[in-house]
Amino acid sequence: MSFVLEHLQNNLWSGKFSHFPSDIMVHGLSGRLGGASGKPYAALNMGIHVGDDPVKVLENRRRFLNALELKAEDVCSPQ
């Protein structure tokens, strides 16, 4: 199994595992660059549950999903 890292735009990156069956679902991992959050949340924080400003978290999610051309209602993310 390998891991592929792809530059999307600006400082936004996405990663995925090569052996994950794409016929089941599209998957990916985000990097921490290119976001709106300040320290200690490392820019592209997408976790509402950690204490970051929810407005900034939603902006981070919007940026990432926009770069991937995805809609929020089509995404399932673990906590």
Buried (B, 14 or more C-beta within 10 A) or exposed (E): EEEEEEEBEEBBBBEBEEEEEEEEEEEBEBBBEBBBBEEEBEBBBBBEEEEBBEEBBBBBBEBBBEBBEEEEEEEEEEE
